[in-house]
């Protein structure tokens, strides 16, 4: 009996061209970021806001590495759809009901790319009068022009590629990868 070859399932690793940042590198840097954040916020009411969906794996690992009390909530914004470039239009799909006034807010983002999403969210969050507002990004492409608030905490400078894995996706695929990879061109 011969082995049956299964077809490649869409969204598996069929388009991954190479690992940009390994799982080990990510784990080490997330641990460092957790300590940097704890040092920056030694006291006060800290709320960590994860920007879904891309930040969910990073956020989970990050909050377990911040050795201080905090609360966690989420925002959902959309600007990509199924493409590999931002549409330029940012829609706030889920807005947290958590009270933000007078609190330290740390917005956790998967990747700073065009800056459109962050600029919109920073404006919305500032209207709610937090005590402080900072951004922690896993990846930063350093191409955004006119950011209203630069990321205070950055995991890695990102190469100018479309990246997936560790929560980042292409058309909702590849989030499950434990590393960050680039995609092959079609």
NUKOL-592610 format. One record per residue (C-alpha): x, z, y. Coordinates in steps of 0.5 Angstrom, whole numbers, padded with zeros to 4 digits, always signed. Layout:
N
XZY/...
END
This chain:
186
+0000+0000+0000/+0003-0002+0007/+0003+0002+0013/-0002+0000+0018/+0000-0001+0025/-0005+0002+0030/-0006-0002+0037/-0003+0001+0043/-0008+0005+0046/-0009+0004+0054/-0006+0010+0058/-0001+0012+0052/+0006+0010+0054/+0006+0003+0053/+0008+0001+0061/+0013+0007+0062/+0020+0004+0064/+0024+0010+0064/+0024+0017+0066/+0026+0019+0073/+0026+0027+0072/+0026+0030+0065/+0021+0036+0063/+0028+0041+0063/+0029+0039+0071/+0022+0040+0073/+0022+0047+0069/+0028+0049+0073/+0026+0047+0079/+0019+0050+0079/+0022+0056+0077/+0026+0056+0084/+0020+0054+0088/+0016+0060+0085/+0022+0064+0088/+0023+0061+0094/+0015+0061+0096/+0015+0069+0094/+0021+0070+0099/+0017+0066+0104/+0011+0070+0103/+0013+0077+0102/+0007+0080+0104/+0000+0078+0106/-0006+0075+0103/-0004+0068+0100/-0008+0063+0097/-0005+0057+0094/-0010+0051+0094/-0008+0045+0089/-0010+0038+0091/-0013+0035+0085/-0013+0032+0080/-0005+0030+0081/-0003+0037+0082/-0006+0041+0076/+0000+0041+0072/+0005+0043+0077/+0000+0048+0080/-0001+0052+0073/+0007+0052+0072/+0008+0054+0080/+0003+0060+0080/+0006+0063+0074/+0013+0063+0077/+0011+0066+0084/+0012+0073+0083/+0007+0076+0088/-0001+0077+0088/-0005+0071+0090/-0011+0067+0089/-0012+0060+0087/-0017+0055+0089/-0017+0047+0089/-0019+0041+0094/-0021+0034+0091/-0019+0028+0095/-0018+0021+0094/-0015+0015+0097/-0012+0011+0091/-0018+0009+0086/-0015+0005+0081/-0009+0001+0084/-0002+0003+0085/-0002+0003+0093/-0006+0008+0097/-0013+0005+0100/-0012+0008+0107/-0018+0011+0106/-0019+0019+0104/-0025+0022+0102/-0026+0029+0101/-0029+0030+0094/-0029+0037+0093/-0028+0043+0099/-0027+0050+0097/-0032+0055+0099/-0026+0060+0099/-0026+0064+0106/-0019+0061+0109/-0019+0065+0116/-0013+0069+0117/-0010+0068+0110/-0003+0065+0108/-0005+0058+0105/+0000+0054+0101/-0003+0047+0100/+0000+0044+0093/+0001+0037+0093/+0004+0032+0087/+0007+0027+0091/+0008+0026+0099/+0007+0018+0099/+0004+0015+0105/+0002+0022+0108/-0006+0020+0109/-0009+0025+0105/-0004+0030+0107/-0006+0029+0115/-0013+0029+0113/-0013+0035+0109/-0008+0039+0115/-0013+0037+0120/-0019+0040+0116/-0015+0046+0114/-0013+0048+0121/-0020+0048+0123/-0021+0054+0119/-0016+0058+0122/-0011+0060+0117/-0006+0065+0119/-0001+0060+0116/-0001+0053+0113/+0005+0050+0109/+0005+0045+0104/+0009+0045+0097/+0010+0038+0094/+0013+0037+0087/+0015+0030+0090/+0017+0027+0097/+0018+0019+0098/+0020+0021+0105/+0017+0014+0107/+0011+0018+0111/+0011+0016+0118/+0007+0021+0123/+0006+0027+0118/+0002+0033+0122/+0006+0038+0118/+0012+0037+0114/+0012+0040+0107/+0016+0046+0107/+0017+0047+0099/+0019+0040+0096/+0021+0040+0088/+0025+0033+0088/+0026+0027+0093/+0022+0021+0089/+0025+0014+0088/+0021+0008+0091/+0017+0007+0085/+0010+0008+0082/+0011+0015+0078/+0007+0018+0073/+0007+0024+0068/+0007+0031+0070/+0000+0030+0073/+0001+0024+0076/-0003+0018+0074/-0005+0011+0074/-0012+0009+0074/-0013+0016+0070/-0008+0015+0065/-0001+0018+0064/-0002+0025+0067/-0001+0028+0060/+0007+0026+0060/+0011+0032+0060/+0016+0029+0065/+0016+0024+0071/+0017+0017+0069/+0016+0010+0073/+0012+0004+0070/+0013-0003+0068/+0011-0008+0073/+0005-0012+0070/
END
